[in-house]
Amino acid sequence: MEQGAIPYRNKAIEYWDDIYTLCGPDRALGDGVEMHDEAAMAMDEEIVSKEGSSNRMMSSSGSKKQKRDRLAEAVTKFTECFSDYVQSKPKEIPKPSPNEVHEVVKNVDGIGRNQIMRAARRFLNGPISDFEMLKTLPEADKLDWVLLCLNEQ
């Protein structure tokens, strides 16, 4: 017994019958026996005829061309899926300018000068969504939002 195979001795291999059928020696003999290459070509011809391309010849060069076509189709499909993914990603919100942040924070009712500077720094360095939230809130809630964001620092 080969040294590399010793750990596999007396082990049950799942789906061994199927593996052996696919990879084992071909024991079919007699008239009309279809070899693997012939069966593969017959299946390829059947697929081509179903696609409506029955005029393509299945020679070795045709088989290579078909393999290239399949690769091209796979690459094309991958490219389409990837471009769909990129287009479906949410667009990033542009980062606000320091002047815009300062103006919005400065116009919040009831906020002190020191809080304006701290809030401006917080919104410039923090998540953009926090600043977007501040811009969309009603005036009565803006001071509470700024104070909440400052307390989270």
C-alpha positions in Angstrom: 0.0 0.0 0.0 1.2 3.5 -0.8 2.4 5.5 2.2 0.2 8.6 1.3 -2.9 6.4 1.2 -2.5 4.8 4.7 -4.7 7.4 6.5 -7.5 6.5 4.1 -7.4 2.8 4.7 -10.8 1.4 6.1 -12.5 4.8 5.6 -15.8 5.2 3.9 -15.8 7.7 1.1 -19.1 9.4 0.6 -20.6 9.1 -2.9 -17.9 6.5 -3.8 -20.2 4.8 -6.3 -20.9 8.0 -8.2 -17.2 8.9 -8.2 -16.2 5.5 -9.4 -18.9 5.6 -12.1 -17.6 9.0 -13.4 -13.8 8.4 -13.0 -13.4 4.7 -13.1 -12.3 2.6 -16.0 -14.7 2.1 -18.9 -15.7 -1.5 -19.1 -18.3 -1.3 -21.8 -17.6 -3.5 -24.8 -19.4 -4.5 -27.8 -21.1 -2.9 -30.8 -22.5 0.6 -30.5 -20.5 1.5 -27.3 -20.3 5.2 -26.9 -17.0 6.4 -25.6 -16.7 9.5 -23.4 -15.5 11.8 -26.2 -18.3 10.7 -28.4 -20.9 11.2 -25.6 -19.5 14.7 -24.9 -19.7 15.7 -28.5 -23.2 14.3 -28.8 -24.3 16.4 -25.8 -22.6 19.5 -27.2 -24.4 19.0 -30.5 -27.7 18.6 -28.7 -27.1 21.8 -26.8 -26.2 23.7 -29.9 -29.2 22.4 -31.8 -31.5 23.5 -29.0 -30.0 27.0 -29.1 -30.8 27.2 -32.8 -27.2 27.0 -34.0 -27.4 23.6 -35.7 -25.2 24.8 -38.5 -22.1 24.8 -36.4 -19.8 21.8 -37.0 -18.5 20.0 -34.0 -14.9 19.5 -35.0 -11.9 19.9 -32.7 -11.5 23.5 -33.8 -15.2 24.0 -33.4 -15.0 22.6 -29.9 -12.2 25.0 -29.0 -14.2 27.9 -30.5 -17.2 26.8 -28.5 -15.1 26.8 -25.3 -13.9 30.3 -26.1 -17.5 31.4 -26.7 -18.5 29.9 -23.3 -15.6 31.8 -21.7 -16.6 35.0 -23.4 -20.2 34.5 -22.3 -19.1 33.9 -18.7 -16.9 37.0 -18.8 -19.7 39.1 -20.3 -22.2 37.9 -17.7 -19.8 38.6 -14.9 -19.1 42.1 -16.3 -22.9 42.8 -16.5 -23.5 41.6 -13.0 -20.6 43.6 -11.7 -21.7 46.8 -13.4 -25.3 46.2 -12.1 -23.8 45.9 -8.6 -21.8 49.1 -8.9 -24.8 51.0 -10.2 -27.0 49.7 -7.4 -24.6 50.8 -4.7 -25.9 53.9 -3.0 -24.2 57.0 -4.1 -21.9 58.5 -1.5 -23.0 61.9 -0.1 -20.4 64.5 -0.8 -18.6 65.7 2.3 -19.8 69.2 3.3 -17.4 72.1 3.2 -16.3 73.7 6.5 -18.1 76.9 5.7 -21.4 75.0 5.1 -21.1 73.2 8.4 -20.3 76.4 10.3 -23.3 78.2 8.7 -25.8 75.5 9.5 -24.5 75.0 13.1 -24.4 78.8 13.7 -28.1 79.2 12.7 -29.2 76.7 15.4 -31.4 78.6 17.9 -30.0 78.7 21.5 -26.5 77.3 20.7 -23.5 79.0 22.4 -20.3 80.1 20.7 -18.1 77.4 22.2 -20.7 74.8 21.2 -20.8 76.1 17.6 -17.0 75.4 17.3 -17.2 72.0 18.9 -20.2 71.0 16.9 -18.6 72.2 13.6 -15.5 70.1 14.4 -17.7 67.1 15.3 -19.7 67.3 12.1 -16.6 67.8 9.9 -14.8 64.8 11.4 -17.8 62.6 12.1 -20.2 60.7 9.8 -21.7 62.7 7.1 -25.1 61.3 8.0 -25.1 63.1 11.3 -24.7 66.5 9.5 -27.4 65.5 6.9 -29.7 64.7 9.8 -29.1 68.1 11.3 -29.9 69.8 8.1 -33.3 68.0 7.7 -34.5 68.4 11.3 -37.0 71.0 12.2 -35.6 74.1 14.0 -37.0 73.1 17.4 -35.1 69.7 17.3 -31.7 71.0 16.0 -30.3 72.1 19.3 -31.1 68.7 20.9 -29.5 66.9 18.0 -26.3 69.0 18.3 -26.1 68.4 22.0 -26.6 64.7 21.6 -23.9 64.5 19.0 -21.5 66.5 21.2 -22.1 64.2 24.1 -21.3 61.1 22.0 -17.7 62.4 21.3 
